[in-house]
């Protein structure tokens, strides 16, 4: 009897030790700096977003966030490398609707959505269409009517498979419209083509537009519409696609992922830090400076969003001959 009681006591102690070790691991993450892979070069929207979030995450996680830029192949190089990293929570990266959902459908990116542990969606921006200020097209309806009339219009955005490219490709397909895409390597290059008259219209994320409008409201461009549920606070005078008679919503979003198999305690710690950051009124002011909307989604909700995005864009990419 004494031996039986002893064994029960030993088993109970062992269970407590295991439980204590597990709780300690959860409480101890992170114990060292975290690498944040940005799959684009410095200065772009993804890089700006990472550098804006890094100090806030450092404060909440208690460890430095080291940003590593790994540009190439429209974000595929950095994310392919991330997928091969050790899944311990100490190497994570910034993904988006285009890099996480579209790229795996389009080419041999070296990864699929299942290659990653989703952590948290952070922000979004509505897609929008613009023309040069001197353009004859005053409204989105004017632009659509020109395409329906058989005019061979041209357009550009920040590269094939990018968020802006996908947004316009989906809009054209859903409305049975045709226009010739002129490729650009960046949003800036596409904007130059618009302003020089090389293309007739431009598809871009909403955050591209406010910096181009001065305090008096003058600009070299005219934003025709934004694909948002309601008028965007940063461009309140610009109508939505729905207001213009085209019920169409398309947001470009950004979020954090890690290699497949990141421990749950690490996912929870980072996701909580992102959520708390986005709920901080002071950080909201920082978002305003770069025209981003807070758009938090937890790990499972973000995974569901990737799946929904793929389902939405796959037939468009197939029709356009862009699917592998």
N, C-alpha and C positions, 0 to 999 in steps of 0.2 A: 504493500500500500504506500509505504514511504517512497519507494522507487517510482511508482506511478505518479504520485504527486510531484515528485522532483522533475520527471519528464514533462509533465503538463506545464510546470513552472518554467522550465527551460524553453519549451516551445513558445509560450507566451512572451518570454523575454526576446526570443529570436524574432517573433513577429513585430514586436515593438521596435527592435533595432532596424528591421527592414523598413517599417513605416516611417521611423525617424529619419532614416537615410534618404527615403524618397521625398519627404517633406523638406529636408535640408537642401536636396538638389534643386527643388522647385524654388526655394527661397534664395538660393545662392546664385542663380543665373541672373545676370552674367558675371563671370569671374575675371574676364579679360576683355580687351577691346574687340569690337565687332566690325568686320569689314562690310561695307555697303557698296556693292557693285553697281555702277551706273553704265548701262550698255550703249552709251553715246558719249561724244566728246564734251568738253567743258563749254559752258555758255548756253546750251540749249535748254528747252523747257524741263527735260528730265533731270539734267544736271542742276538747274536752279532749284527744282523741287527738293532734290536730295540734300543740297547744301542748306536749304531753309529748314528742313526737318532735323538734320543731324544734331544741332545744339540742343534742341528741345528733347530729343530722344536720349541724348547723353545725360541731361539733367535728371530724367526719370529713371533711367536704367543704371546710372552710376558708373558708366564706363565710356571711354572714348568711342566715337563712331568714325572709322577711317574710310573715306570715300576713295574708291578705285575706279577710274574711268577705263572702260574696255570697249571702245567703239568698233563698229564694223558690221556690214551686212544688215543695216537697218535694225540694229539691236540684237541680232541673232548671235553674234560672236560672244558678247558678254554673258548672255543668258545660257548659251551652250556650255561655257566655262563654269558658270554657277551651278548648272545641273550636275557637274562632275565633282563639285567641292564636297568636303566632309560635311555630312548633315548633322552638325552639332549645334546649330543656331548662331555660330560665330561668323558665318559668311552668308549674307543675304543680299538681295538685289531689288532694283526697281523695275517692275514690269508694267505693261499697259495693255489696253484692249488690242492694239495692233501687234505688239511683240508676243503676247501670251496666247492670243486667240487666232490671229490671222496668219502670222509667220509659219506656224506648223502646217497649215493647210497649203500654203503657197509654195514652199520649197523645202529642201532638205536642211532644215535649220539646225538639226542635231538634238532636238528636244521636242516634246509634246507637253500639253498641260499636265499630264500625269508625271512628268519629270520633276515637278516642283511640289513643295508644301506651300499652300497659300497661307498668308499671315494676316494681311489687312489691306483693304482698299483705302486710299487716303483722300484723293481729291478728284474732281472732274471738271471739265469745261465743255460748254456746248459747241458743236460744230457750226460754222457759219460760212455763207457765200458772199463774196465781195466782187465789185468791179472797180475800175478806175473812176475817179470823180468825173472825168470827162466823158464817160460812157453814155450811150443813148439809152441804156437799160436803167430805168429808175426804180423798178420793183422786181421782186422775184417772179411775179407774173409775166412781166415783160420778157425776162430771160427765158422762161419756159415757153412762152408763145413763139419766140424766135427759133427755138430748137424744134418745136412742133411744125413750124413753117418750112422746115428743111434747111435752114441756115447751118452751114458747117462751122459751128462755134468750137473754140479751143479753150482748154482750161488746164490749170496746174495746181499742184499741192506739194507737200514735203516728201515726195518719193512714193513709188509703188508699194502698197502694203502698209503705208503709214495711216494713222488715224484719219487725217484729212482726206486722203485718197479714198479710203474705204467709205467714209461718210458720203462723199459725193457719188461714188460708184453705186452705192445702195440707193440713194435718192433718184439717180437717173434710171436705174433699173425698175424701181417701184413705180415710176411715172412713165415708163416706156419712152424715155428720151435718149437721144444720141448726141454725143459731143466728143471731140477728139482730145485725148489726154496727152499733154506734153510733159514729159518727165522732168523733175528737178531733184537735186540732191538734198535740198533743205527748203524750209518754208521761206527763208530769206531770198533764196535764188528764185523761187516761184513768184515771190512778190515783185522782184525786179522784172520778171517777164511780164507780169500784169501791168506794171507802170510804164514799161517800154512799149506796150502794145503788141507784144509777141503772142499773148493769149487774151481771150475775151473775159474770162472770169477766174476766180481763185477760190479754192476751198481751204479753210484753215480753222484751227482751234480758236475759240473766242478770245483767248488771252492775247492773240496776235494783234487784235484791232484797237483796243483802247490807247495803247502808247502812240498810235499813229494819228490820233485826234488831238488837236491843241485845245487850250482852254476856251477859245472862242467857238469851238465846234468845227473848225476847218480841218480838212484832211485831203490827202491825195487819193483816197479811196472812198467808195460808198458801200457800206455793209448793207446788203439787201435783206437778209433774214438770218435768224439764228434758230437752230433746231432744238429749242428748249420748250419746257412745258408752259412757262410764262416768261414775260419780258425779263431780261437779265439786268441785274442791278448795275452792272458796269456800263451797259449800253441801253439805257431805258428808252431811247428813241427808236431803237431798231425793232421791227416787228418779228414775231416768231413765224416759222414756216406755216403753222396752223392758221395764224391770223391772215396769212397771204393765200389761204385756201389749199394748203398742202399739209395735211396732218402727218407730220414726220418728226420723230425725235431721235437725236443721235448725240450722245455725249462721249467724249474721249476721257478715259479715266486712267489713273496711275495707282499702283499698289505695291506692297512688299511681298516677295516670295523667297523661299529658301530651297535648297536641294530636297529631293524626296526623302522623308524619314526624319525630319527635324523633331526633336523631342517636344512633347506637348507643353512642358513647362516653359520651354524657350518661346514657343509660338504664343502662349498665353501672355508671357511677360512683355514681348514686343508689341503684340496686338493691343494690350492694355495701355502701353505707353503711347501708341499712335492715337488711340481713342481719347485719352486724357489730353494729349496735345491739341487735338482738334476741338475739344470742348473748352480750351483755355481762351478767354476773350482777348488776351494780349496777342496770342498767336493768330487769331482771326484777323487782326490788323495786319499781320505779316502776309497772310494770304491775300488780303486786299491789294497789297503792293504789287503782287504778281498776277492778280485777276484769276485766282483759283477758287473753286467752290469746295468747301468741306464735304466729303462724301464717304464717310466711314462705312465699311462693311467688315464683319468678322470673317474668320477663316473659311467657314463653310459657305457663307453667303457670297464671298468673293469667288470661290470655286464655281458656284452655281452661275454667277455672272459670266465667267469665262465660257462655260458651256452654252449659255444662252446667246452670247455674242457669236460663237462659232456656228451655231445653228442658223443664226440670222444671216451671216455673211457667206457661208459656204456656197449656196446656190449662185450668189452673185459672182464669186470668184471663179466658179466653174464656167459660168456663162461667158465671163470675160477672158477665159483661157489662162487664168492665173493660178488655178489649183493644180497641185502636182498629180 
